[in-house]
Amino acid sequence: MRGYRYLEHTATLRVDPQRCVGCGLCVSVCPHRLFALEGRALRVLDPDLCMECGACARNCPSGAIAVTPGVGCAAAILAGWVSRLLGRKAPTRCC
Amino acid sequence: MGTAGARLGVIRRRYRVAPGLYAVGSPGPDSPVLVTANYKLSFDSLRFSVSGIDAWLLVTDTRGINVWCAAGKGTFSAGEVCDIVRRSRLVEVVSHRQLVLPQLAAPGVTARKVTRGCGFSVRFGPVRATDLPAWLERDGQGDEAMREVTFTLAERAVLIPVELYLLARPLVGLVVLALFLSGIGPGFFSPAAAVQRGALLLGATGLGILAGAVLVPLLLPWLPARQFWLKGVYTGLAVTALARPLVAAGLSIVEQVGLALWAVAVSSYLAMNFTGSTPFTSLSGVEREMRRGLPVQLHAVGAAAVLWVIAPFLV
């Protein structure tokens, strides 16, 4: 996505090339085009573009990709922090 | 009308279509099955985009939420897709066993679980429904540009009304608080000062909203700083500087600084909150910037409140 970059070295995306079976599903589903298959080897082009949507990890058949998915909504995060402070159950994330 | 209402936010949560199987054109047993969410804007965007072709539209029950958000929340899932495949008796309608899902359903739908659950294989189509006819024609080849999300000026501008609408309720509480704080003075409490100074405080709030919830979305790619709370600080400072000649007459410097701090804090918070509406901010990133931005905003609000309340005593 040209013209936009968010924070560097923050995304929780982790790839284990050893477990990759080269199916290419992550390459298809990533909305920021940050994977590429070279032959059967998976390459992460730019991990800082990851928005942690979780599409790749959910569809990876071999568990080669791990990411903590979530919606980056400040109001929901704040509500979560407040309820944790008050010892209440965190509300579901907004959208 | 309905689109405007949903975009504004008034009827956003009940703008739905009934889940099930729909037809566009005159589809047959070989026609493609295009799966979508049951938010009416998602459904409409799909059916208008493919109005020139014959296809089946399979509407999943996502509780009236759009494709991407429903996938993120887990309501657009393999289980829901299989459920609607069974309930609509799709196997009796089409001869093939393939579903085309929007690419943005992938955070919620595990393709192989759909196949295991109801025997249909899944192909993830393009991000935008408008690209579907071209994608179907080329059988999914050479689709790189169709697979990337965008965030154009128009895509950002359309989000502004709902950002503002969602502010309406917090604003009511703010009006009461503004009147109360503004009335405090040497004479204990003055209703006249409450109204007069309260209006100024609300004006500053309006400037903060303009800077954070309107200017930040519009100017997003051109504002310096990666962190949104900082983008909001910049637009907030710019707007208060521009508005100063119009409102500063008759105000002490203490009051001016108080109002400016409040406007910038509002702008910064709203800008930070806009992260939830963009297609490129990560949850980890937002958490990280909130740990920096929120303390700054809270200090600014605290300082603004103190300055505003003590100002009448300093004259």
Contacts between the chains, C-beta under 8 A, distances in Angstrom:
chain1	res1	chain2	res2	distance
A	1	B	148	6.1
A	1	B	149	6.2
A	1	B	150	6.5
A	1	B	151	6.7
A	1	B	279	7.5
A	1	B	280	5.8
A	3	B	221	4.3
A	4	B	151	6.3
A	4	B	220	7.7
A	4	B	221	6.1
A	4	B	278	7.9
A	4	B	280	4.9
A	5	B	226	6.5
A	5	B	280	8.0
A	6	B	226	6.0
A	6	B	280	5.7
A	6	B	281	5.2
A	6	B	282	6.4
A	6	B	285	5.0
A	7	B	226	5.6
A	7	B	227	7.0
A	7	B	282	7.8
A	7	B	285	4.3
A	7	B	288	6.2
A	7	B	289	6.8
A	8	B	226	8.0
A	10	B	282	6.4
A	10	B	284	4.8
A	10	B	285	4.6
A	10	B	288	5.7
A	11	B	282	5.0
A	11	B	284	6.0
A	11	B	285	7.1
A	12	B	282	7.8
A	12	B	284	5.5
A	25	B	111	6.9
A	28	B	103	7.3
A	28	B	124	5.5
A	28	B	147	6.8
A	29	B	103	6.0
A	29	B	106	3.8
A	29	B	124	5.5
A	30	B	147	7.6
A	31	B	103	6.8
A	31	B	104	6.6
A	31	B	127	6.2
A	31	B	147	7.2
A	31	B	148	6.5
A	31	B	149	4.3
A	31	B	279	6.8
A	32	B	148	6.8
A	32	B	149	7.0
A	32	B	280	7.0
A	33	B	144	7.2
A	33	B	147	6.5
A	33	B	148	5.3
A	49	B	280	7.5
A	50	B	282	6.2
A	51	B	279	6.9
A	51	B	280	5.2
A	51	B	281	6.3
A	51	B	282	4.8
A	52	B	282	4.1
A	52	B	283	5.3
A	52	B	284	6.4
A	53	B	68	7.9
A	53	B	71	8.0
A	53	B	72	6.7
A	53	B	106	7.9
A	53	B	107	4.5
A	54	B	72	7.6
A	54	B	107	4.6
A	55	B	71	7.7
A	55	B	103	7.8
A	55	B	104	7.9
A	55	B	106	3.5
A	55	B	107	4.4
A	56	B	106	8.0
A	58	B	106	6.7
A	58	B	107	6.2
A	58	B	108	7.3
A	58	B	109	7.6
A	58	B	110	5.3
A	59	B	106	5.8
A	59	B	110	5.9
A	59	B	111	5.6
A	59	B	112	7.6
A	61	B	112	6.1
A	68	B	283	7.2
A	68	B	284	7.1
A	69	B	72	7.2
A	69	B	107	6.3
A	69	B	283	7.4
A	70	B	72	7.7
A	70	B	282	8.0
A	70	B	283	3.4
A	71	B	69	7.4
A	71	B	72	5.2
A	71	B	73	7.8
A	71	B	276	6.3
A	71	B	283	6.5
A	72	B	275	5.0
A	72	B	276	6.1
A	72	B	281	4.4
A	72	B	282	5.7
A	72	B	283	4.5
A	72	B	285	6.4
A	72	B	286	3.6
A	72	B	287	7.8
A	73	B	273	7.4
A	73	B	275	7.0
A	73	B	276	2.9
A	73	B	286	7.3
A	74	B	269	7.8
A	74	B	272	4.7
A	74	B	273	4.4
A	74	B	275	5.7
A	74	B	276	6.2
A	74	B	286	5.9
A	74	B	290	5.9
A	75	B	273	5.4
A	75	B	276	6.8
A	76	B	276	6.9
A	77	B	283	7.7
A	77	B	286	6.3
A	77	B	287	5.9
A	77	B	290	6.0
A	78	B	290	7.2
A	78	B	294	7.5
A	92	B	73	7.5
A	93	B	73	7.0
A	94	B	276	7.1
A	95	B	65	6.7
A	95	B	69	3.8
A	95	B	72	6.8
A	95	B	73	6.4
A	95	B	276	7.5
